[in-house]
Amino acid sequence: IWEGRATERKKQENFLRLEARRNENNRKVRNLRDENYHLLESGSAVGEVIKVMSKKKVLVKIGTEGKYVVAIDRDIDPTTLSTNTRVALRSETYALHKVLPTKVDPLVSLMRVEKVPGSTYDMIGG
C-alpha cells in the first residue's frame, strides 16, 4: 500500500510539474504571437497635437503632410493630450494610438524644415 501511495504521489508531482511547464510555454507562445503581430504591423506616422477638439477627437499636424482631425484610441486617456504632445498615428486610419515622449534628439530637430525659405539659388550665388 505504501509503495502505491508513493508512486501516486510521484505521479501527481510530475503531473503538476508538467502542467506548470505547459502553462509557461503557452504564455511564451502567446507573447511571441503578439510580438509577431506587432512586427508585421505597418509603421506609425508621427504627429504633434495642435488642439484637443473633444474627448474623442484631436487636431494633429503630421510633418509636412498637413493637419488632420483624428480619432483617439480607446486605450489613450484624453487628459494626457495637450498642445505640442508628440503622438503616433496608425498609418491606415490615422487614429491616435500612442503618446510618445516629448523629447526629440537635437540633431533631428535641426534637420526639420519649419518654414520654406523664400530665397532662390540665384539669390545665394548658386
C-alpha positions as CSV (number, residue, x, y, z in Angstrom):
1,I,0.0,0.0,0.0
2,W,2.8,2.4,0.9
3,E,4.5,1.8,-2.4
4,G,1.3,2.5,-4.3
5,R,0.8,5.8,-2.4
6,A,4.5,6.8,-3.0
7,T,4.1,6.1,-6.7
8,E,0.8,8.0,-6.8
9,R,2.4,11.0,-5.1
10,K,5.3,11.0,-7.6
11,K,2.9,10.8,-10.5
12,Q,0.9,13.7,-9.0
13,E,4.0,15.8,-8.5
14,N,5.2,15.0,-12.1
15,F,1.7,15.9,-13.4
16,L,1.8,19.3,-11.6
17,R,5.3,20.0,-12.8
18,L,4.3,19.2,-16.4
19,E,1.2,21.3,-16.1
20,A,3.2,24.3,-14.9
21,R,5.7,23.8,-17.8
22,R,2.7,23.7,-20.2
23,N,1.2,26.9,-18.8
24,E,4.6,28.6,-19.1
25,N,5.1,27.5,-22.7
26,N,1.6,28.6,-23.6
27,R,2.3,32.1,-22.1
28,K,5.5,32.3,-24.2
29,V,3.7,31.3,-27.3
30,R,1.0,34.0,-26.7
31,N,3.8,36.6,-26.2
32,L,5.6,35.5,-29.4
33,R,2.4,35.7,-31.4
34,D,1.7,39.2,-30.0
35,E,5.2,40.3,-30.8
36,N,5.0,38.8,-34.3
37,Y,1.7,40.7,-34.9
38,H,3.3,44.0,-33.9
39,L,6.4,43.3,-36.0
40,L,4.2,42.7,-39.1
41,E,2.1,45.8,-38.4
42,S,2.9,48.7,-40.7
43,G,4.8,51.7,-39.2
44,S,3.0,54.5,-37.5
45,A,3.0,58.2,-38.6
46,V,4.4,60.6,-36.0
47,G,2.5,63.8,-35.4
48,E,2.1,66.7,-33.0
49,V,-1.2,67.6,-31.2
50,I,-2.3,71.1,-32.2
51,K,-5.6,71.2,-30.4
52,V,-7.8,68.9,-28.4
53,M,-11.2,69.1,-30.1
54,S,-13.2,66.7,-27.8
55,K,-12.7,63.6,-25.7
56,K,-12.6,61.6,-28.9
57,K,-11.0,63.9,-31.5
58,V,-7.8,65.9,-31.8
59,L,-6.3,68.2,-34.4
60,V,-2.8,66.8,-35.3
61,K,-0.1,68.1,-37.5
62,I,1.7,65.3,-39.4
63,G,5.1,66.6,-40.6
64,T,4.8,68.2,-44.0
65,E,1.6,66.3,-44.9
66,G,-0.7,68.8,-43.1
67,K,-3.2,69.0,-40.3
68,Y,-5.9,66.3,-39.7
69,V,-8.7,65.8,-37.2
70,V,-8.1,62.3,-35.9
71,A,-9.9,59.9,-33.5
72,I,-8.4,58.9,-30.2
73,D,-8.0,55.2,-29.5
74,R,-9.9,53.8,-26.5
75,D,-6.7,52.9,-24.7
76,I,-5.5,56.6,-24.7
77,D,-6.5,58.9,-21.8
78,P,-7.6,62.2,-23.5
79,T,-6.4,64.2,-20.4
80,T,-2.8,63.2,-21.2
81,L,-3.0,65.1,-24.5
82,S,-2.2,68.7,-24.7
83,T,-0.8,71.1,-27.3
84,N,2.7,70.1,-28.7
85,T,2.4,66.5,-27.4
86,R,4.0,64.0,-29.8
87,V,1.8,61.1,-30.8
88,A,1.9,58.0,-33.0
89,L,-0.9,57.5,-35.6
90,R,-1.9,54.3,-37.3
91,S,-0.8,54.5,-40.9
92,E,-4.1,53.2,-42.4
93,T,-6.6,55.2,-40.4
94,Y,-4.6,58.0,-38.8
95,A,-6.2,57.0,-35.4
96,L,-4.1,58.2,-32.5
97,H,-2.9,55.0,-30.7
98,K,0.1,56.0,-28.7
99,V,1.5,59.1,-26.8
100,L,5.2,59.5,-27.5
101,P,7.9,61.1,-25.3
102,T,8.2,64.8,-25.9
103,K,12.0,64.7,-26.0
104,V,13.4,64.9,-29.5
105,D,17.0,64.5,-30.4
106,P,18.5,68.0,-31.1
107,L,20.1,66.7,-34.3
108,V,16.7,65.6,-35.6
109,S,15.1,68.9,-34.7
110,L,17.8,70.8,-36.6
111,M,17.1,68.7,-39.8
112,R,13.4,69.6,-39.7
113,V,12.3,72.4,-42.0
114,E,10.0,74.8,-40.1
115,K,9.4,77.3,-42.9
116,V,10.2,77.1,-46.6
117,P,12.9,79.7,-47.3
118,G,11.9,82.4,-49.8
119,S,15.4,82.6,-51.4
120,T,16.4,81.0,-54.7
121,Y,19.7,79.6,-55.9
122,D,20.4,82.9,-57.8
123,M,20.0,84.9,-54.6
124,I,22.6,82.9,-52.7
125,G,25.0,82.6,-55.6
126,G,24.3,79.1,-56.7
